[in-house]
Amino acid sequence: EGFGIVFLEAAASGKPVICGNAGGAVEAVKDEVNGYIVNPHERKDLINKISHLLENKSDAINMGMMGKIRACNHFRWSVLATILANEIERKIVN
């Protein structure tokens, strides 16, 4: 998938997320805010991030909460529709 909607769905559910630093996934995840962005070729990095979240419940809960807030504030259809409408209007006027 080009954007990484699965990461937004997890974030909207209050879950911290881990994604690889490729494609649209990096648009959906703010590193160390609502999850982690890892190098998919660095196995130890992924293991460390998963271990950290499992061992530090408060970090996992905080990242999940921040992800839910971010998903609701920045990726709601009403917000995205307004951004799109503004861009269309700007293109028409210019």
N, C-alpha and C positions, 0 to 999 in steps of 0.2 A: 504494500500500500504506500502511496506517495507521501501522505501527510503524517500519519501516525495517530489516527483517531483512537486506536485501542489504548494509547497512553492517556489521552484525554478522558476516555471512558473510565479508566482506572482512577485517574485523579478526581473525576467528578464523584466517584464512589468513596473518596477519602483514603485511597491507598497510595503509598509512596511508589514511585515507578523507577525502573532502571531501563535505559535504552542505549543502543549503540549510537556512536556519533556519526550517523549517516542519514541522508535523506531528510524527510520532513519530521522525523522523530525529535530532532533537536529543537524544532519550533514548539513542540508540545511540552517539553521538559525543561525546566530551569534548574541547572545543575546546583545541587546542594540546597535547593529551595523546596521543590516538590518531588525530588528524587535525584538520581544520578545519571550522568551521561558518561558512558565508558567506551574505551576503545575495544571494539568487538574482537580484536586480535590479541588482546592482553587478558588471558584467562584469569590471572591472579587479580587483576583489577576488578573483574566481575565478582570473583569469589570474595574479595575484601568488602565490596559494597553490599553484597547479600548478607555476609556475616555481620557487618556493622548494623544493618537494619534489624536482623534477628536478635542481636545482643543488646541493642539500645532501643527499647520499645518507645521511649519518649521521643527520640529522633524520628522514628517511623510514624508515630502518631502526629507529630508536628508537621512533618513533610506531607502526610496525607491531608491534614487540615489545610495547609497552604495550597496544595494541589486542588482541593475542592473549591477554595476561594478563587484561585486563578482561573480554573475552568469556568466557573459561573460568571466571573467578571469580564473575562476576555474572549470567551469562545461561545457565548450564548448566541442563538440565531439572531436575536434582536440587535445585538452589538455588531455582529458580522454584517447584517443587512444594512445597518446604518453606515458602516465603513464602505461597503460596496456602493451604496447610493451616493455617498459623498465623492467617491472616485469617479463614478459615471458622470455626475454633475460637473466635476472639475474638468473632465475630458471634453464634455459638450461645450462648456464655456470657453475653454482654451482652444 
